[in-house]
Amino acid sequence: MEKEIDRKTVVLQEDENVGSVKIADDVVATIASLAATEVEGVSPAAGASGKPVKKYVRVEVLGGNVKVDVAVTLRYGYNIPATCSKVQAKVKAAVENMTGLTCSDVNIRIVGVKVN
C-alpha cells in the first residue's frame, strides 16, 4: 500500500496499529548509485567522491513507480551498450528488491571515460 506524502518521501507501508514505513527519494538514489557502480567497467561519475549523490542520480517516485536517471563514468575498453544494459538491470533489481517499488525506467548518461 504505497501512498505519496510529498515529492521527497513515499509511504511503503502503513498500519494503524503498528505505524508506517517511509522512504526518502535520496535513499532510492543512493541505492541506484551503489548498484550502478557494482557493475564491472563502471565508476562513479567524474568528481563524484564527496559530492552529494543527487547531483549524479535523479529519481522520481510517483504512485509506487520509480524512474531513475544515473550519470556514470565508464572505464576505457568496455562495450558501452552491453555495460549500460548491465547497469540498467542491476539498478532496477536493487531498487525493486530493497524498496518493493516498481522501477519502470533506468536511464543512463555517460559523463566520462576513465583510463587505467
Secondary structure, DSSP 8 states (H G I E B T S, - for coil): --EEEETTEEEEEEETTTEEEEEEHHHHHHHHHHHHHTSTTEEE-TT-TTS-GGGTEEEEEETTEEEEEEEEEEETTS-HHHHHHHHHHHHHHHHHHHH--EEEEEEEEEEEEE--
